[in-house]
Amino acid sequence: MKLHINKFWIKKNFVWLLLVLLIGGIQWACLHPFFIEKFYSTQFYGFYAKMLRGLTGWIKFSIGDVLYILVALYFGYSLYRLAKMLVQKNFSYLKKILIRLLKIGSIVYIWFMLGWGLNYHRLGIAYQLGLNVQPYSTDELCVLRDSLALRLNTLRKQITADSILPTPALNDLYKESPQYYNQAAILHPFLFYQNRSIKASLFTPYAKYFGWGGYYNPFTGEAQIRTDMPRLLIPYTILHEMAHQIGYAGEEEANFVGYLVAIESRNAYVAYSCYSELYKYVFNELLLRNTFPDASPALDSLVKHDFSRVNKFFMEEQNDIAPQIMNLYDVYLKANQQKNGINSYNEVLGLLIAYQKKYGKI
């Protein structure tokens, strides 16, 4: 009789038992970054993500954005039903709704972690390149700044002597970016990329309220790009989001992978886009340290003009909503092994300085 009851209980609660076991397994894996690096990030995830991109890449619009809209509608409807049950004091039905939402939330968490989130716990790009990333001094930051300034000045002259930069077609940037990854993969095989899935975000008209330039959808494998930004920002944004696609979850890692690809791209415009963003990170870090040394060598007047146009674009977009959204994103990053939250993007500087020390170039 006891055995029969246990079998009945197990059968009745099988889904919950499976969810608990999967969540427990995920938590165990999070404590073993070498296991994740060797068996998840570079094997299972690589195959799974490539398959996802193959399924969604041929569709012109963003499947992931449509999915987010549907989820938002379902969540809003569920909140309405919850409120209605509370008003009617229908607590039995309220309990059913809460249990259903808990089950859905657990499934989404498992899907997220197995489909991408475990990459937050891998050893990552520093391990793959053998970089010794250490806290860096202000002097090292200034050396990095000067190296970036030299590269910016040189690249800007290679692009055009005109004060206005060219604006490459978005579709061309989407199509060419996988080629840049595979050029970089000759030197770094782990950067090999297949099955392009890069798309314009459906939320571009509202992007100024969210504060992002691009994002990766781990449920559909798509890289979404904000298309109304100054064109200079888009090539590096694409490379950054593609780094997420191939398994680099940390923002500083995606920035650094984007850099590795840009310098091997043989495209001055793409490299200029990358170095422009990296220079911004160095400049902001020096400001945080209350250090305002004159740049040596000085930025070319054309580079300054390009920076001024970008700054003007974002100054005109300032609003009260974006900072609140970014605070939420800061919480999300901290919950996913990014202890510095939104400032994790700046941590690319430690990787760059370690790379410059090891290879003698930037």
Secondary structure, DSSP 8 states (H G I E B T S, - for coil): -HHHHHHHHHHHTHHHHHHHHHHHHHHHHHT-HHHIIIIIIIIIHHHHHHHHHHHHTTSSS-HHHHHHHHHHHHHHHHHHHHHHHHHHT-HHHHHHHHHHHHHHHHHHHHHHHHHTGGGGGS--HHHHHT-------HHHHHHHHHHHHHHHHHHHHHH-SSSS-----HHHHHHHHHHHHHHHHHH-GGG---S--EEE-TTGGGGGGTT-SEEEETTTTEEEE-TTS-GGGHHHHHHHHHHHHTT--SHHHHHHHHHHHHHTS--HHHHHHHHHHHHHHHHHHHHHTT-----SS---HHHHHHHHHHHHHHHHT--SSHHHHHHHHHHHHHTTT-TTGGGGGGGHHHHHHHHHHHHS--
